[in-house]
Amino acid sequence: MTYAIDPNPLWRPDPETVGNTRMAHFMQETSHADYADLWRWSVDQPEAFWSKIWDYCAVVGEKGQRILLDGDRMPGARWFPEARLNYAENLLQNRSAGEALVFWGEDKVKRRLSHAELYSEVARFQQFLVANGIGEGDRVAGYLPNLPEALIAMLATTALGAIWSSASPDFGVQGVLDRFGQSEPRLLVCVDGYWYNGKPVDCLEKNAEVVSKLPSLVKTVVVPYLNARPEIGKIASAVCWSDLAEVDERAEVVFRRVPFDHPLFIMFSSGTTGVPKCIVHGHGGVLLQHLKEHQLHGDVRPGDRLFYFTTCGWMMWNWLVSGLASGATLLLYDGSPFAGQGTVLFDYAAAEGMTHFGTSAKFIDAAAKLGLTPGKTHDLSALRAMFSTGSPLSPEGFDWVYREIKPDILLASISGGTDIVSCFVLGNPVLPVYRGEIQCRGLGMAVDVFDDDGKPVRGEKGELVCTRPFPVMPVGFWNDADGAKYRAAYFERFDNVWCHGDFSELTTHDGVIIYGRSDATLNPGGVRIGTAEIYRQVEQLPEILESLVIGQEWPPGRNDDVRVVLFVKLQEGYALDAGLIERIKKQIRDNTTPRHVPARVVQAQDIPRTKSGKIVELAVRNVVHGQAVKNIEALANPEALKFFQNRAELAE
């Protein structure tokens, strides 16, 4: 079963304004009549394309003469082998009095920094790093909310050629140690606490324990957020951010230009099936890819106001802050997306003239369930684009955005991952939007869909792959000297082809549908079913808040077949009775196939999810089968897993 492809788009770009988009300008400069032709050139002529991106986006640095070596090897291709550049230098070009960032901490804290103030704060923190012996190749870790200080510390670190990694403060002690313990940071930046749903959450004791178990640390900096003078005496070698030495307003940031693949970020996989992978990304690849995605695919222009609802533990934070390199003002937010009266993000959008609103599919689903009508209640006249990622956005989610937010808006469903700290498939301001579809494959990304035999398919489900190298492929994994873990993660399925692990389809529009993670795909009777197909149907019912589906080995003890088991979290005041179960099954049967219909429907108290909001089918499947979940620290609500243990309903 595939989604019915609607031949009529929900949105088409205005013919009078589409020519002013950055994508249209780029097409004109490269003499391509349409996007399909441009995309084909970008993957067939990668050296010409990526060299043009460097020039078009005005990268600061030395490009060198050679663009690509060993371009037929994946992994193994080398991009811009003679280049020297620095990611932070490209983000800090502007030193004007214009706004660099705005910060809202729920409805409790509001701050603003100009470009000049941001630059000065980066210089100040960098001098502290240098005074404590931090230099090229050293690791600095942030255990922080999405505060201005997180951005400042990252820029000061990466300007020196040191390596940045981050996690949000809602991670428990073991979750942080599972991440930072592998990379052995020399300096940690943490926070005294944070706000969530109007309540303060103190972090000082947790910080002290983390620091005591990271022997590599030489210094810890505590950012005051809840209190102006936090008690930091129990944290070894700690200093308060506000006590760092001031610098002269003329102080310069030191930018060490490094090779293209010099490590910039250590990113962490979700870690729900074991200790998180430490994925290393380089200065050049991240910068080029983000410039391309922001300016061409997102139509981000100087002066735009760019927002993404994210924590510092999700790759979308790294993607967001790169917006400075395209001249955007960053709109940072920390806390619950439904703080206050439940409309805080739309309050933010209206108050700050937000032009680009980034969020998760789950947020859109939840806002629709709550009956929000922000297009009627808020002034969103400045808003031009909305981004959605984290999980597939259902066709009904598309409908809600165009009905309740704005009829004239680019809704860009995007998909990629921490693995590439960017997107394989994403939005496009010169193409129409069809409900349920991601608009296009990214420029320079040779994305295809393969069947089980490794053959390209169109209009059928298969594995999302990338058949040619691209600059933002990881430099490697940390502590993986021979590259074995890296190769095993992406290249074992198909030789010399990146297999991303998404169950997908290329449509007749040359768009993409993501049906869920391949490793969570259901396989009853040997027929592969994407979990998103079931979620789409179930969550249309007003009684259902959210759901999770797994394949349970059936009969127990056999691994040659599964039955579909659906867990549902209901809206308050509802109970799962025989009538509701039948309505759920009928909704699925009528709109998919009989094989999609669950054998069992079970009411769950809560749906376990990662810190970035993704539901964790694999963790629930492991619990149901009596297997250990190797890293519950990766979960935002690990207590939710207890419900799924030894359920009598699952033995029948």
Secondary structure, 3 states (H helix, E strand, C coil): CCCCCCCCCCECCCCCCHHHCHHHHHHHHCCCCCHHHHHHHHHHCHHHHHHHHHHHCCCCEECCCCCEECCCCCCCCEECCCCEECHHHHHCCCCCCCEEEEEEECCCEEEEEEHHHHHHHHHHHHHHHHHCCCCCCCEEEEECCCCHHHHHHHHHHHHCCCEEEEECCCCCHHHHHHHHHHHCCCEEEEECEEEECCEEEECHHHHHHHHHCCCCCCEEEEECCCCCCCCCCCCCCEEEHHHCCCCCCCCCCCCCCEECCCEEEEEECCCCCCCCCEEEEEHHHHHHHHHHHHHHHCCCCCCCEEEECCCCCCHHHHHHHHHHHHCCEEEEEECCCCCCCCCHHHHHHHHHCCCEEEEEHHHHHHHHHCCCCHHHHCCCCCCCEEEEECCCCCHHHHHHHHHHHCCCCEEEECEEECCCCEEEEECCCCCCECCCCECEECCCCCEEEECCCCCECCCCEEEEEECCCCCCCCCEECCCCCCHHHHHHHCCCCCCCEEEEEEEEECCCCCEEEEEEHHHCECHHHCCECHHHHHHHHCCCCCEEEEEEEEEECCCCCCCCEEEEEEEEECCCCCCCHHHHHHHHHHHHHHCCHHHCCCEEEECCCCCEECCCCECHHHHHHHHCCCCCCCHHHECCHHHHHHHCCCHHHHC
